[in-house]
């Protein structure tokens, strides 16, 4: 399923960012652009709406729809390494994964379901303004919006995160931050997810999602094959109680990055190299159209 227009332009943006080693570059086109003030108002209204009667009703409806969507769209998804979760302590955890699709939370939702956990998803605030059904899902499936504001990150966000973890939820955070569509390689990570894991004293459930092209073309685009996902569960990362949150986060982030790189190299049989090649985009058929 292809969501979003102008995939060739997006691939051109990914190529430029990868070659510049700008791993958190925004590469999608047409994303909402908002001022910090408007973002804060948007998120404040989101939390107010969650407490209202209509918000609670829509949350029930949203979760029903989300569960059905997960079962349908992840029916071919495979899972490897589930045995690594057998000894995971009871309670909440932060899940990390590579970010390559607007609905790449669905395989992680399926994984959480397998372990009898509810899933909360940290999203960028502007995702609440996405068009159509995406906006509804972003609002009513247990999301925690994040504003890139020091005040919000230091005060309000940790409280919402704590509430989800206290309810034994898994909380999905994409430490690569921006989505790079169908990009196979693990990117350099940002420290936030690991700082919050250390601060809340919860483990990191590390995953890496393999993207494999299928022999069927996408119905709405002749240049791309359909894809399937294989979720690889990696060894769990725990905070070191002897370290403060800052040092812990740096250590946990580096461990997670190395695990994801090792998984990538083993899965695809390639040494990680960030110089862009057409193969980096899973399912891209017209390799001759590589943007210049």
C-alpha positions as CSV (number, residue, x, y, z in Angstrom):
1,X,0.0,0.0,0.0
2,X,1.4,3.4,-1.1
3,X,0.3,6.4,1.0
4,X,1.4,9.8,-0.2
5,X,2.0,11.3,-3.6
6,X,5.2,11.9,-5.7
7,X,7.2,8.9,-4.5
8,X,10.0,9.7,-7.0
9,X,10.5,13.1,-5.5
10,X,10.6,11.6,-2.0
11,X,13.2,9.1,-3.1
12,X,15.2,12.0,-4.5
13,X,15.0,13.7,-1.1
14,X,16.1,10.4,0.6
15,X,19.1,10.1,-1.7
16,X,20.2,13.6,-1.0
17,X,19.8,13.2,2.8
18,X,21.5,9.8,2.9
19,X,24.5,11.0,1.0
20,X,24.8,14.1,3.2
21,X,24.4,11.8,6.3
22,X,21.5,14.0,7.4
23,X,19.6,11.1,9.0
24,X,16.7,13.1,10.5
25,X,16.0,15.1,7.4
26,X,12.3,15.6,6.5
27,X,11.9,13.9,3.1
28,X,8.1,13.7,2.6
29,X,6.4,16.3,0.5
30,X,3.2,18.1,1.5
31,X,3.5,17.5,5.3
32,X,1.6,20.1,7.4
33,X,3.7,23.2,8.3
34,X,2.7,24.9,11.5
35,X,4.1,27.5,13.9
36,X,5.1,26.4,17.4
37,X,2.2,28.3,18.9
38,X,-0.3,26.5,16.6
39,X,1.3,23.1,17.4
40,X,1.0,23.8,21.1
41,X,-2.7,24.7,20.7
42,X,-3.3,21.6,18.5
43,X,-1.8,19.3,21.2
44,X,-3.6,21.1,24.1
45,X,-6.9,20.6,22.2
46,X,-6.0,16.9,21.6
47,X,-5.5,16.2,25.3
48,X,-8.7,18.1,26.2
49,X,-10.6,16.1,23.6
50,X,-9.3,12.8,25.0
51,X,-11.1,13.6,28.3
52,X,-14.4,14.5,26.7
53,X,-17.3,12.0,26.2
54,X,-17.1,12.1,22.4
55,X,-13.3,11.6,22.7
56,X,-13.8,8.5,24.8
57,X,-16.4,7.1,22.4
58,X,-14.1,7.8,19.4
59,X,-11.2,6.2,21.2
60,X,-13.3,3.0,21.6
61,X,-14.2,3.2,17.9
62,X,-10.7,4.0,16.9
63,X,-9.2,1.0,18.7
64,X,-11.8,-1.3,17.1
65,X,-10.9,0.0,13.7
66,X,-7.1,-0.1,14.5
67,X,-7.3,-3.7,15.6
68,X,-9.2,-4.7,12.5
69,X,-6.8,-2.8,10.3
70,X,-3.8,-4.4,12.0
71,X,-5.1,-7.9,11.4
72,X,-5.9,-7.2,7.7
73,X,-2.7,-5.3,6.8
74,X,-0.3,-7.5,8.8
75,X,-1.7,-10.9,7.7
76,X,1.5,-11.7,5.9
77,X,3.9,-10.2,8.5
78,X,6.4,-12.6,10.0
79,X,8.0,-12.4,13.4
80,X,11.5,-13.7,14.4
81,X,13.1,-13.8,17.8
82,X,9.9,-13.9,19.9
83,X,11.8,-16.1,22.4
84,X,13.8,-13.1,23.4
85,X,10.6,-11.7,25.0
86,X,9.9,-14.7,27.2
87,X,11.8,-13.3,30.2
88,X,10.7,-9.7,29.8
89,X,9.6,-8.3,33.2
90,X,6.0,-7.5,33.6
91,X,5.0,-3.9,33.1
92,X,5.5,-1.2,30.5
93,X,8.4,-0.9,28.0
94,X,9.5,1.4,25.2
95,X,9.7,-0.2,21.8
96,X,12.0,1.1,19.1
97,X,11.8,0.4,15.4
98,X,13.0,1.7,12.0
99,X,10.6,4.3,10.5
100,X,9.8,3.7,6.9
101,X,6.0,3.9,6.3
102,X,2.9,5.8,7.5
103,X,1.5,2.6,8.9
104,X,4.7,0.9,10.1
105,X,3.3,0.9,13.6
106,X,0.9,-1.9,12.6
107,X,3.5,-4.7,12.7
108,X,4.6,-3.4,16.2
109,X,0.9,-3.4,17.2
110,X,0.7,-7.0,16.1
111,X,3.8,-7.8,18.1
112,X,2.3,-6.1,21.2
113,X,-0.9,-8.1,20.8
114,X,1.1,-11.3,20.7
115,X,2.6,-10.4,24.1
116,X,-0.7,-9.2,25.6
117,X,0.3,-5.5,25.8
118,X,-1.6,-2.5,24.6
119,X,0.4,-0.2,22.4
120,X,0.8,3.6,22.7
121,X,2.5,5.4,19.8
122,X,4.5,8.6,20.1
123,X,3.8,10.8,17.1
124,X,4.9,14.1,15.8
125,X,2.4,16.8,16.6
126,X,1.7,17.7,13.0
127,X,0.5,14.2,12.3
128,X,-2.7,15.2,14.0
129,X,-3.3,17.3,10.9
130,X,-2.8,14.6,8.3
131,X,-5.7,14.2,5.8
132,X,-8.7,11.9,6.1
133,X,-8.7,8.7,8.0
134,X,-5.0,9.1,9.0
135,X,-5.9,12.1,11.1
136,X,-8.6,10.1,12.9
137,X,-6.3,7.2,13.6
138,X,-3.6,9.6,14.8
139,X,-6.1,11.0,17.3
140,X,-8.0,8.0,18.6
141,X,-5.7,4.9,18.7
142,X,-3.7,5.7,21.9
143,X,-1.2,8.2,20.5
144,X,1.0,10.5,22.5
145,X,1.8,13.6,20.4
146,X,5.3,15.2,20.9
147,X,6.0,18.9,20.4
148,X,9.6,19.9,19.8
149,X,9.3,22.4,22.7
150,X,11.7,22.2,25.7
151,X,8.9,23.0,28.1
152,X,6.5,20.3,26.8
153,X,9.2,17.7,26.6
154,X,10.4,18.4,30.1
155,X,7.0,18.7,31.8
156,X,3.9,17.4,30.0
157,X,5.3,14.7,27.8
158,X,6.9,12.6,30.6
159,X,3.6,12.6,32.5
160,X,1.7,11.2,29.6
161,X,4.4,8.7,28.9
162,X,4.5,7.7,32.6
163,X,0.7,7.2,32.6
164,X,0.9,4.8,29.6
165,X,3.8,2.8,31.1
166,X,2.0,2.6,34.4
167,X,-0.9,1.0,32.6
168,X,1.6,-1.7,31.4
169,X,1.5,-0.4,27.8
170,X,4.3,-0.7,25.4
171,X,5.1,2.7,24.0
172,X,6.4,2.8,20.4
173,X,9.0,5.6,19.8
174,X,10.8,5.9,16.4
175,X,14.3,7.1,17.4
176,X,15.1,7.8,13.7
177,X,12.4,10.5,14.1
178,X,11.5,11.2,10.4
179,X,9.9,8.6,8.1
180,X,12.0,7.6,5.1
181,X,9.6,5.7,2.8
182,X,10.5,2.1,2.2
183,X,14.1,2.8,3.2
184,X,15.7,-0.5,4.2
185,X,18.8,0.7,6.2
186,X,18.9,1.5,9.9
187,X,19.7,5.2,10.4
188,X,21.5,6.9,13.2
189,X,19.3,7.3,16.3
190,X,18.3,10.2,18.5
191,X,18.6,10.0,22.2
192,X,15.1,10.9,23.4
193,X,13.6,7.4,23.6
194,X,16.5,6.1,25.6
195,X,16.5,9.1,28.0
196,X,12.9,8.5,28.8
197,X,13.5,4.7,29.2
198,X,16.3,5.5,31.7
199,X,14.2,8.2,33.5
200,X,11.2,5.9,33.8
201,X,13.4,2.8,34.5
202,X,11.8,0.6,31.8
203,X,13.5,-1.6,29.2
204,X,13.9,-1.0,25.5
205,X,12.2,-3.7,23.4
206,X,14.5,-3.4,20.3
207,X,13.2,-4.4,16.9
208,X,14.3,-4.1,13.3
209,X,11.7,-4.5,10.5
210,X,12.9,-6.2,7.3
211,X,11.1,-5.1,4.1
212,X,10.9,-7.6,1.3
213,X,9.4,-6.9,-2.2
214,X,6.7,-9.3,-3.5
215,X,6.4,-10.3,-7.1
216,X,3.1,-8.3,-7.4
217,X,3.0,-4.7,-8.5
218,X,1.2,-2.1,-6.5
219,X,-2.3,-1.5,-7.8
220,X,-1.9,2.2,-7.9
221,X,1.7,2.6,-9.0
222,X,3.5,0.6,-11.8
223,X,6.9,1.5,-10.5
224,X,6.7,-0.3,-7.2
225,X,6.2,-3.8,-6.1
226,X,4.1,-4.7,-3.1
227,X,6.1,-5.4,0.1
228,X,5.9,-7.6,3.1
229,X,7.4,-7.2,6.6
230,X,9.4,-9.4,8.9
231,X,9.7,-8.1,12.4
232,X,13.0,-9.1,14.0
233,X,12.9,-8.9,17.8
234,X,16.4,-8.1,19.1
235,X,17.8,-8.5,22.6
236,X,16.2,-6.3,25.2
237,X,18.2,-3.3,26.5
238,X,17.9,-2.4,30.2
239,X,18.9,0.8,32.0
240,X,22.0,0.6,34.1
241,X,20.9,1.7,37.6
242,X,24.5,2.9,38.3
243,X,24.3,5.6,35.7
244,X,22.4,8.8,35.5
245,X,19.7,9.3,32.8
246,X,22.0,11.2,30.5
247,X,24.8,8.7,30.5
248,X,22.3,5.8,30.5
249,X,20.6,7.2,27.4
250,X,23.8,7.5,25.5
251,X,24.8,3.9,26.3
252,X,21.4,2.5,25.5
253,X,21.2,4.4,22.3
254,X,24.6,3.1,21.1
255,X,23.6,-0.5,22.0
256,X,20.4,-0.3,20.1
257,X,22.0,1.2,17.1
258,X,24.7,-1.5,17.0
259,X,21.9,-4.2,17.4
260,X,20.0,-2.8,14.5
261,X,23.1,-2.5,12.3
262,X,24.0,-6.1,13.1
263,X,20.5,-7.2,12.3
264,X,20.5,-5.4,9.0
265,X,23.8,-6.8,7.9
266,X,22.8,-10.4,8.8
267,X,19.3,-10.1,7.3
268,X,20.4,-8.6,4.0
269,X,23.9,-9.9,3.8
270,X,25.3,-6.4,3.2
271,X,27.8,-4.3,5.1
272,X,26.0,-1.1,6.1
273,X,27.1,1.8,3.8
274,X,25.0,5.0,3.7
275,X,25.9,5.9,0.2
276,X,22.6,5.8,-1.6
277,X,21.7,3.0,-4.1
278,X,18.4,2.2,-5.7
279,X,18.3,-1.1,-3.7
280,X,17.8,1.0,-0.5
281,X,14.2,1.6,-1.4
282,X,12.4,-1.7,-1.1
283,X,10.2,-2.6,-4.1
284,X,11.4,0.2,-6.3
285,X,11.0,-1.2,-9.8
286,X,12.3,1.5,-12.2
287,X,15.9,1.6,-11.0
288,X,16.8,3.3,-14.3
289,X,14.9,6.3,-13.0
290,X,17.3,6.9,-10.2
291,X,17.1,10.7,-9.6
292,X,20.1,12.7,-10.5
